[in-house]
């Protein structure tokens, strides 16, 4: 049995089952965080029998409800018979039946841990979102309760929050936040007699309005190029680089990463609210502009920019640097550009 078969089978009892898993506080908090506006259009992905959709309609939104299970959608249609403003669509996480840039909000509650490829699913969410629109995901933190794979057909045992942040960034979202929702998802196994409470995170991101904002022509790769016990070959990467502003994660060390930068030109003004950054120059001349002065680094010199400090980096000619920072940092800044 796969995830689709599981939900087809439990569809008639899903509302009762859901109440034992998590409370209505999850949707209330998610919708409050999104600051939804009446008259707008939202997509509810993995809609099930309409847990999120019900609240969105109550707040005056129109909803496209998408689910892979025909049985779930059938139960939902019976439940909301006569309710206006709901468009029911059968669809897959990686090929959503929704047009590009057409919705104001995307909600996905307890959806991501059932999809095959979470990064691709988030990329699809970004595709259907209008510029300035918002994605809101509520799902499980990483856990180790293996019985959920077989009994509830979870594809993933929750997620690391740093992975969610990275996938949001790679999908072209900004103003990214991944925080605790202060809620749990509770379940128990009739087979192994295990009862668990798993913490729930909420992740939000906004699709950049490229007409209103200055595009950042940066080639940023947050995947880890070299796993542990692998020789890191910088000359090969440097020789292959054709970008003017290139950033590649080389490796991870505990909670931090080492990144290679091959840069020429200037980065935008920005800051990181919770993260320090270390820059070390291997080749060329690298300038760090602060609000009060500028620091120029030459080969074999380094500098730490503390968290919360507004700065801009630039290189008059091609420059090669190493950076050390936390793995959860958003390279473009927590505010995606500040006025200086």
N, C-alpha and C positions, 0 to 999 in steps of 0.2 A: 504493500500500500504506500502511495506517495502522499504528499501534502494535499493535493487536490482531492484525492479519494477520501482522505480523512475528513476534510471540511464538507464534502458532499454528504458523508455519512452522518456527521453531527449537526448538520444545518437545522433540523427541526428542534433540537434541544440547545442550540448555541446560546440563546439569550440567557438561559438558566446557567449554563456552564460558565459563560463569561462573567456572571455575577460572582462566581466563586473564585475566579482568577484575579480580577482587578475591579476597582470601584469607579464610579462615575466621576470622582475627583480628577482622574487622569485627563478626561476630555475637557473638564471645566478649566483646569490649569493650562492645558495646551492651547485652548481657544483664547484664554485671557492673554497668554504670552504672545500669540499671533496678532492680537488687537484687530480682530476681523471687523470689516465694515459692511453694513447691510447693502444689498443690491449688487454685491460682487459675486464672482464665480470661483468655486473651490473644487478641487479634485480630492476625493476620498479614496485612497488606494488600499486594496485589501479591505473593502468596505464591510464585508461580512453581512450581517443583518442590519447594519446601519447605526452602530454605536456612535461614531463620529458624525455621520450625516444628520442624525436626529438633532444634535445640538447645533449644527451649522444652520439647518433650516429654521430652527427656533430663533437664531440670531439674524434671520432675514437674508441669508445667502442662498444662491442657487448652487446645486451640487451635481457634479458628475461622479457617480458611484461606480468604481471599477473593482471587479473581483474575478478570480480565475474559476470560481465555483458557480455553475449555473444554479445549483440547489440553494446556495446562500443568497444569490440575487433573487431567486424566486420567493424565498421566505421574506426577504426585505420588501419586495413589491407588495406582498400580501399585507405586511405589517403597516406600510405607508400608503395603502390604497386610498386614493382621493387627495393625497398631499401633493401640492403643486411644487414645481421647481427642482425635481430630482430626475436625472437622466441616468438610466441603468445601462452599463456597458460591460460585456465580458471581455477580459483582456489579460495580457501577460506582462510581468514586471519589466521586461526588457523591450517590449513593443507595445507601449500603451496606446489604446485606441482614442487618442486625443491629439488635436492639432498642435503644431508648434506655437509657442508664445501665446496661449489662449486662455490661461487661467490665472487668477490673482493669488490663489493659495493652493498649496499641495499639503495634504495631511496624510500621514501613514502611521497608524497605530498598531503596534505588535505585528507589523507586516514584514519588516526587513529580515528578521531571522527565519523567514520561510522562503526567501528568494534564493536562487542559485548563485547570483553574482551581485552582491550588494553595491559595489561601485558602479556597475552598469545601471542598476535600478535607480541610483541617485542621479546619474547622468540623464536618465529619462525624465526624472522629476524636473530637473533644470530645463530640459528641452521644452516641456509643455508650459513652463512658467513665463508669464509676461515679465519684461524688464521692470524691476522694482517690486516684483512679487516675492512671496515668502514660502519656503519649505519648512514644515514642522514635523519632525519625526519623534515619536515616543516609542521606546523599545527597551530591551533588556541589557543591563550591563553584563560583561563577560562572567560566565559561571562554569561550573564543572558537573552539572547534573545530567549525566549521560542518558538517563531514562527518558528524557524529553525528546530525544532523537527517535526512539522507537514507539513511545506511547502517544506523543502528540505530533510526531513527524516534523520537529524543528530541524531546519537545515543547519542553523548556526546556534552555538551555545552562547548567545549574547555577543556583545562587541566591546572592544577596547575603545574608549572615547577618543583617543588620539587617531585611531583609524577612521572614525566617523568624521572628525575634523579634516583629515587629509582628503577623504573622498568628497566632502563638500567643496573644498578648495579646488580640487581637480575638476569638479563639475562646473566651475565658473561662478560659485557663490561667494558672497562677501558678508561682512557683519556676522561671522560664524560664532555661535555659542553652543557648547555642549555641557550641560549641567545636570545635576541631580534634580529629579522632579519631586523628591521626598515622598515617593510612593513605591509600593512593592507589588510584584505580581506573585500571587501565592498559588501553589498547586501541590498535589500529593500523588504518589504512585500507588495504585492498588496492587501492583506486582511486587515491588521491592519495599513497600511500606515506608516510603520516604516522603516527608512533608517539608517543603521548602518555601522560602520567601526571597525573591530575587529583586534587587533594586532596579528602578526604572530611570532612564535618562531622558532628557528632552534636548533635541538638537534643532537649531534654527539657522537659517541662512537666507540671504536676500540675493536675487539675481540682479547683477549690475545692469543699470541703464546705460548702455554704451553710447547712446546719443548725448546723454547728459554728462557723462564722466569721461575723463581723459583715459584712453586705453593704455594699459601697461604692456609694452611689447617684450615681455620677459619670457624666456624659456625656463620654466621652473619644474623640476622633476623631484617629487617627494618619495618615490619608491627607493628602497635601499638597494644600491647597485652591487655591493659586495657584502655577503653574509659573513658571519664570524668564521675564522679559520681559512679565509681567502686572501690572497695577496691583492692589494689595492694598486692598480696600475694607472697612475695619473698621466704619464706621457701619452698613452693610447687615447684617453679621454680628451686630453688637450688637443691632440693632433686632429681628432675627428670633429671637434667643435666648430660650427660655422655661424653660431649665433653671436650677436653683439652683447647680450646680457644673459648668461647661462648659469643656472644653479642646479647642481645635481647632488642629491644625498648619497654619500659614499658608504657610510656604515653607522650602526647604532652602538653606543656604549652606555649601558644602563638606561637612564631616562633621557639621554642626550644623543644628538646626532652630529656627525662631522660632514660638512658639505663643501664641495668644490665650486668656486665661482670663477668664471671667465668673463670679464666685464669690460665694457667700453661705453662711455656715455654717463648718464646719471639716472639714479633711482628717484622715486618721488619722496617727498617728506612724509614721515610716518613715525609711529611709536609702537612699542609692545608693552601692554599694561602689566604683564606678569612674567616677562622673560628677559633675562640679560642676553647679550650677543657678544661673542668674541670673534674678532677679525684678525687674520694673520696673513701677511703678504708674502708670496713666493716670488713673484716677478712683476715689475712695473711700479707704478705710482698710484696709490689709492687714497682718496680724500674722504673724510667723514665730516660733514657739516653739522654742527650743533647750532642751537639758537643764538649762542653768544660768541662762538668762534669756530674755526675749522682745524682739524687735525690731519696732517699729511703723513702717511706711512710709506716707507720704502721697504725693499726686500729684507726679510727676517725681522720685521717689526710687527707688533701686534697691539690691539687696543680693545677694551671692553666698553660697550655702550650699556649702561644699566637700564633696567626695566623702567618704563614711564618717561624716558628721555626722548624728546622729539629729535629726529636726525634724518639726514639724507646722505647717501653714499654716491660717489662718482669717481670716474677714472678718465683722465684726459686721453690716454692711449690704452691699448689693450693691456689688461692687468689680470694676474692670476692670484687668487686668494683662497684660503681655507677659512671656514666658519664653524664655530661650535655653538650649539644652542639646543634648547629642549626639543624633543621630537614633536611636541604638540604646537609649536609656534606657527603662526600664520605669517609667511614671509612678507606679504604686502602690508602687514601692520594690522593691529586690532581695530583701527578706525579707517583703514584703507585710504589713507591720505589725509593730511591736516593742512590747514592754512597757516603759513608762516610769513 
